[in-house]
Every structure is written in C-alpha cells, then in structure tokens.
Amino acid sequence: RCIEGAARPPVQVNTWGDALYAVFDEALDGARFAWALLQRMNSTDWAAQGLPPDSRIRVGLHTGPVFCAHDPVIGRDNHFGRSVTLAARIEPIAQPGTLYASEAFAATLAGEPGHGFTVEYLGLQPLAKGFGEQRLYRLDRSDG
C-alpha cells in the first residue's frame, strides 16, 4: 500500500532476503517513502499477524551512483553497485523502528528546502559484514 500510495513511487522495488529494496530518482522521495513505510510498519498489530508484538523494521538510506542494466539471472533490468551495497550494510545496524542514513544521503536531503526531516548525527559507526565505517545519521520528521 505504501508503494501504491507514494506520490513518486520507486523506480524499482523488490524483496531481497528479509528486506524490501527500493530505488528512487531523488533522495527526498526515498526519505518520504521510507518514513511512510516506517510509520505503517510501526503501527501494525504484529501479534494479530502471528508475529512477536514488538516486531520493528530498520531502514538504511544512501544516495550515490547506482547502475541499471539487464540482469540475466532474473531476466529484467536491475539496479546495482557499491551504493546499493552500502545501503544494505547500514540497515542491519539501525535501531529497530528507525531510519538511518549515510552522510551523503543526509547532505543531499539538507539541500532540499522545506524537506520536513530532522537529521541527528550518530557519529562514525561500524557497518555490517565488515564493510568499514561510515558517518551515520538518524532521520525523523520535524513536523511529527
């Protein structure tokens, strides 16, 4: 429902293991979608779905070069590159129920006037799977 309801939906969306993977043309569109998804997931009655009642998602956001090409394994176009991998390494370290973003994402968002997000610096953080360290930020809505 979040995908269908997005003002500017992802250019690609897919599941990836236990994750939802979405590619956007603009960082602000990705932030807005991620926030809407997070709010929907945080308000879900997980116990009614047969899952632990405290289930929460984590979101990792990054902006950077992403390449689109035909993927012969899945038989359609796919997006890939180091930026995709970086976002995937941010997500596992995010606190459940939050949006974490790379410095590149936070800086790009800061360049969008009136974006409606607050950005809290979390410091240099080690990424999942030994992918190095990155300066990370937590995103929240400044308008509630």
HELIX and SHEET records of a PDB file:
HELIX    1   1 CYS A    2  GLY A    5  1                                   4    
HELIX    2   2 ALA A   27  ASN A   42  1                                  16    
HELIX    3   3 ALA A   47  GLN A   49  5                                   3    
HELIX    4   4 ARG A   82  ILE A   90  1                                   9    
HELIX    5   5 GLU A   91  ILE A   93  5                                   3    
HELIX    6   6 GLU A  103  ALA A  110  1                                   8    
HELIX    7   7 ALA A  128  GLY A  130  5                                   3    
SHEET    1   A 2 GLN A  12  TRP A  16  0                                        
SHEET    2   A 2 ALA A  19  VAL A  23 -1                                        
SHEET    1   B 4 ARG A  58  LEU A  61  0                                        
SHEET    2   B 4 THR A  98  SER A 102  1                                        
SHEET    3   B 4 GLU A 133  ARG A 141 -1                                        
SHEET    4   B 4 PHE A 117  PRO A 126 -1                                        
SHEET    1   C 2 PHE A  67  ASP A  71  0                                        
SHEET    2   C 2 ARG A  76  PHE A  80 -1                                        
END                                                                             
